[in-house]
Amino acid sequence: MVLEIMGDVELVQSSVTGRFYATSKKASITSTFSPEIAEQLVGKELPGKIQQISCEPYAYMVPETGEEITLEHRWDYVPTNANQSVVQELIPEGTVEELV
């Protein structure tokens, strides 16, 4: 079972139109939960943050516009109580940009 984690709503200014739009960072984590247990988690908060991680470039289709863009990052969830030495082994130094 895969859980989709969403961050708080934030306003971002479009680099094309200059107008603001609301968005939220998302990350997926795997779990051992049954569908019934996973459904009970909807609306719950997990201690941690969603971080931007650099990765190899890949093509992404913007669902709203159909435009294909190239991205060089992904969003990962890191729990507050994560063992930092393990996190540093998984995420090379200099590739994490924390969201505030």
C-alpha positions, 0 to 999 in steps of 0.5 A: 500500500502506498501512502501519498503525503501532502504538505501545507498549501502554499502560494506560488507565482507563475513565472509565465503569467505572473499570477499566483496559484495554490499548490502543495508538495506531495510525496509517496511512501510505501507501507505495510497497511491494509487498505482499511487501515490506510483509509483511516489515516486520511487527514492525519498528520505525520511529524516530518517534512517533504524535501526536494531531492535532486535526481537525474532529469526526467520528462513530466507532463503537466496534467492541467496543460498537457505541457511536457517539461523536464524536472531534475528533482523529486519530493521525498518525505523525511520523518522528524525522528529519522536517524540522520546518519541513515538519511545522510547515507540515502541523500548525498550531501548538498542535494536536499533543499528543506521547505519551510 
